[in-house]
């Protein structure tokens, strides 16, 4: 009986202990919240209790201008950059520049020795002169053809006059024959001579036609000869152009930033698959600052948008500029939009490759309501702040705009007079008693 009593007491004790532990756990779970608040996560219902007031630090919303900026790194680039390749294959005979050399547009930078091409040029020039001489010979034939046409036309005129004479003679002979003043034989002889005159006229016409056809043939020969000259002239011009390419010239004013060859080196033309350029030239009179704007910020960025640039290497104060151009379209792979800022660099202080920190001025509001970002409470899709109202903590749903992690813009939900809780000495929840202390007071 004694053992049975001891067992019963032990069981009762264990049940009591388990019940106490459960009560403690339930109390701990229901008092969890921001700032260690005594409330369940996600439950913003007032939970007025009998606990002593919790000391809380409060601030009021600030009304001041708001400038929303996008901060990002950037690298300075030359305004213009060109890799200079050889257009003809050969050996580098001279190179008159090195890295750092400042050049003007059109300056000769290097020359390539191409003796085979020079021989080909001389041969093409000789063939062209031969073709030109042939054109002169063929044109002489045209003059000869003109002379033949003139002779044939003169013969035609003589034959036509002869025929007219015999027509008149036949008519007179006919009248005499009708008057029986001449024998029939005389009349027949006149008609025979008229027929012969007609034949001579036809022969002369054929001669004129033949002379004209010969001239057309000769003129065709002239056209062929002239086309052959044109072909040779085009060949000579092409070789001259390639010979000009043997001299590498500066495409614009700039500075040589890289050099890859020395005199005596064999280089292949770009058309033959040259893998490396001879020189690299950059125009550094102005600098391009290239930025990739995230998709969410693109509606606020356009030509003329202000940017602040801090070039760390210069140890100068940041300076402002404006966006010069925008790609307008976004890149499909990064969902960013390329924009560029042109910076005057005639002083030469900026150098391509320098690192800069850039702030893009996205939006400006003359008056905005701002509170410390740490006062914002997020519970799922609900956003609110705790305010001290008549000694009680109250939850106020709010809509926020810009939030940089330090200050948050309140769009709706507050009127500006509320005492917003930013920190607490203990656990608080909506409905808990609080003792508000303005920030900065002792």
Secondary structure, 3 states (H helix, E strand, C coil): CHHHHHHHHHHHHHHHHHHHHHHHHHHHHCCCCHHHCCCCCCCCCCCCCCCCCEEEEEECCEEEEEEEEEEEEEEEEEEEEEEECCCCCEEEEEECCCCCCEECCCCEEEEEECHHHHHHHHHHHHHHHHHHHHHHHHHHHHHHHHHHHHHHHHHHHHHHHHHHHHHHHHHHHHHHHHCCCCCHHHHHHHHHHHHHHHHHHHHHHHHHHHHHHHHHHHHHHHHHHHHHHHHHHHHHHHHHHHHHHCEEECCCCEEEEEECCCCCCEECCHHHCCCCCCEEEEEEEEEEEEEEEEHHHHHHCCCCCEEEEEEHHHCCCCEEEECCEEEEEECCCCCEEEEEEEEECCCCCCCCCCEEEEEEEEEEEEEEEEEEHHHCEEECCEEEEEEEECCEEEEEECEEEEECCCEEEEEECCCCCCEEEEEECCCCCCCCEEEEEECCCC
